[in-house]
Amino acid sequence: MNQDTLNLTHNSNDDINAMSQTVAQSDIIALLEQTFVEHFGYAATQISHAPGRVNLIGDHTDYNGGFVLPAAINFGTWMAGKARNDRTINVVALDCDGERISFSLDDIAFDKVSSWSNYVRGSLIALAKALPDFGGADLVVKGNVPRGAGLSSSASFEVVTLKTMAALYDLPLSGVQAALMGQQAENEFVGCNCGIMDQMISAMGKQHNAMLLDCRSLDIQYARMPEDLAIIIVNSNVKRGLVDSEYNTRRKQCEQAAALLGKTSLRDVTLAELNAAKADLEPILYRRAHHVISESLRTCDMLAALNRHDMAQISTLMAESHDSLKNDFEVTTSQLDILVSLLADKLGEYGGARMTGGGFGGCVVALTERSHVDNVLATLAEDYHAATGLKADVYLCHAVDGAFVAV
Ligand code: GLA
């Protein structure tokens, strides 16, 4: 059992399935090495890692050029690799029943059957456009980011792929470049119109720090997380539905609102300007824009609150963020609302809770001092189950470094 599993077994009953990194990092590396030899008959020369993320505040602001404040978490994706002397890419996915796919770098096509492989394919297309000086590779991948939970398993897959190829071929790939290529893979190949947050934090995260990202300039400001602050992530286990279509609709509504206000992006609109134009906007567009503009302001305020260790302000900002995502942006579900209100009741002024990520299911995040964690989680399971009939998974997290070459 590794460090991350500690404290997670304290729930007396099974209603909270205390999710842990059931396989420690060293065990994952050993498994990758062993599988690699079994498949390819020789040893891997590199093993890289890219983390998943939790967003502490600032959702649906990234594609509006606004601010986000995520942290890279201690759940991620590992990839073992060795360069080949031809143009073939072989990938074995341990989390997909050890499935193995192959393709040529000269003919990268969308894979409708093994859809997981499109993250590799799309990332390599993006890499080839900017840094084409690489050839084939044998790869084995394994992750422990819960899939479909909104914790960026796909961004970590893209970033680890790029990081591995850069290590194998000694390519001068910066973290920001890797993030942009990962986003390009999602936008242009996988078909998800996401912003830049997930890939940037996976590539550029910093241990013990949250990362304020200006999604327009890509400027980064790290904020040290207070030592005694715990990041609690609770998975509602609501399968995220309609994510892509609703996500794209929200993006379009934001663009429409900005255009009606005479700007290219909501980043350039102040709350005063929005309110002055309220009568001219359809109510739904006003509410969408109101969320985005106010959320970006809250995100910057949160950085200051974290730096001051001001729990009461953190609590207020997270509550306001959730309400805004619920009422103005309409991306929460009843179960997410219930989880947040259960957590907020238990936390009071001693911490905050909000949905995190794209919404429509997935996870909520709570911040509180470590001394409150047991108390906060004590009856959460029963209460959530009684209200929804669902079980919650809890992940106790801490902020880790962005992508790195491990071996
Ligand atoms: C998803 C997207 C991100 C971001 C969030 C919402 O995670 O991938 O780019 O837009 O939703 O903040």
Boltz pocket constraint, residues with backbone or C-beta under 6 A from the ligand:
constraints:
  - pocket:
      binder: B
      contacts: [[A, 55], [A, 58], [A, 59], [A, 60], [A, 61], [A, 62], [A, 63], [A, 150], [A, 194], [A, 195], [A, 196], [A, 197], [A, 198], [A, 357], [A, 358], [A, 359]]
      max_distance: 6.0
